[in-house]
């Protein structure tokens, strides 16, 4: 997670759910609700970056895990196409035998 392109990385996060409208993550990083950040990650050696706004926060039961956050994507039409391509790719991978993916709730549209 990044606060902006000009600032260093804030820390790690795990994407729990992913959809066209947003994502749910868990992270030990303290994020502020209604603040904008950048979610950067790699998928099959492709680097992706999406601007997001924190919509909600839920404290985790274990401090070592971090907190749960709901993120809303702030998408341009180009970024929306990149997100659609990512989600379509994940859907194909999920159906592959022995993929190890469990993404039942990521499709929101």
C-alpha positions in Angstrom: 0.0 0.0 0.0 1.2 3.5 -0.9 -0.2 6.9 0.2 0.8 8.4 -3.1 3.3 8.0 -5.9 5.6 10.4 -4.1 5.7 8.6 -0.8 7.4 5.3 0.1 5.6 2.1 0.6 3.5 1.9 3.7 3.6 -1.8 4.0 2.2 -5.2 3.0 -1.4 -6.3 2.5 -3.2 -9.5 1.6 -6.1 -9.2 -0.9 -8.9 -11.4 0.5 -11.7 -10.5 -2.0 -11.5 -8.7 -5.4 -14.2 -7.3 -7.6 -14.8 -4.6 -10.1 -16.0 -2.2 -7.4 -13.2 -2.8 -4.9 -11.3 -5.2 -2.8 -11.2 -6.4 0.8 -7.7 -6.6 2.3 -6.1 -7.5 5.6 -3.0 -5.6 6.6 -1.1 -4.6 9.8 -0.7 -1.1 8.2 -3.0 1.5 9.8 -5.1 3.0 7.0 -7.5 5.9 7.3 -11.1 5.5 6.2 -12.0 8.0 3.4 -8.3 8.4 2.5 -6.9 7.6 -0.9 -4.0 5.1 -1.4 -2.4 3.1 -4.2 -2.7 -0.7 -4.2 0.3 -2.2 -6.1 0.9 -5.8 -6.7 2.1 -8.3 -9.3 0.2 -11.0 -11.1 2.2 -13.4 -13.3 5.1 -11.0 -13.5 2.8 -8.1 -14.5 2.9 -5.1 -12.2 -0.5 -3.6 -11.5 -1.4 -0.4 -9.6 -4.9 0.9 -8.7 -5.9 4.0 -6.9 -8.3 3.2 -4.1 -10.2 4.8 -1.3 -10.7 3.1 2.1 -14.4 2.7 2.5 -14.4 0.8 5.9 -12.2 -0.7 8.5 -12.8 -3.7 10.8 -10.4 -4.6 13.6 -9.1 -8.1 13.4 -9.4 -10.4 16.3 -5.6 -11.0 16.3 -3.3 -8.0 16.4 -0.6 -10.0 14.5 -2.9 -10.4 11.5 -3.8 -6.7 11.1 -7.1 -5.1 10.3 -9.6 -5.7 7.5 -10.2 -2.9 5.1 -12.8 -2.4 2.3 -11.3 -0.5 -0.6 -13.2 1.2 -3.4 -11.5 1.5 -6.8 -11.0 4.9 -8.3 -10.9 3.8 -12.0 -10.2 5.5 -15.2 -11.5 3.7 -18.3 -8.0 2.3 -19.0 -7.6 1.1 -15.4 -11.1 -0.4 -15.5 -10.1 -2.5 -18.6 -6.9 -3.6 -16.8 -9.0 -4.7 -13.8 -11.5 -6.6 -16.0 -8.6 -8.4 -17.6 -7.1 -9.3 -14.2 -10.5 -10.6 -12.9 -11.1 -12.6 -16.1 -7.6 -14.2 -15.8 -8.3 -15.1 -12.1 -11.6 -16.7 -13.1 -9.8 -18.9 -15.6 -7.1 -19.8 -13.1 -9.8 -20.6 -10.5 -11.3 -23.2 -12.8 -8.0 -24.8 -13.5 -7.3 -28.1 -11.8 -5.0 -27.8 -8.7 -4.9 -24.0 -9.1 -5.1 -23.5 -5.3 -7.3 -20.4 -5.9 -10.5 -19.9 -3.9 -12.0 -16.7 -5.3 -15.8 -17.4 -4.9 -16.7 -13.9 -3.8 -14.5 -11.7 -6.0 -16.9 -11.0 -8.9 -19.1 -8.1 -8.0 -20.7 -6.9 -11.2 
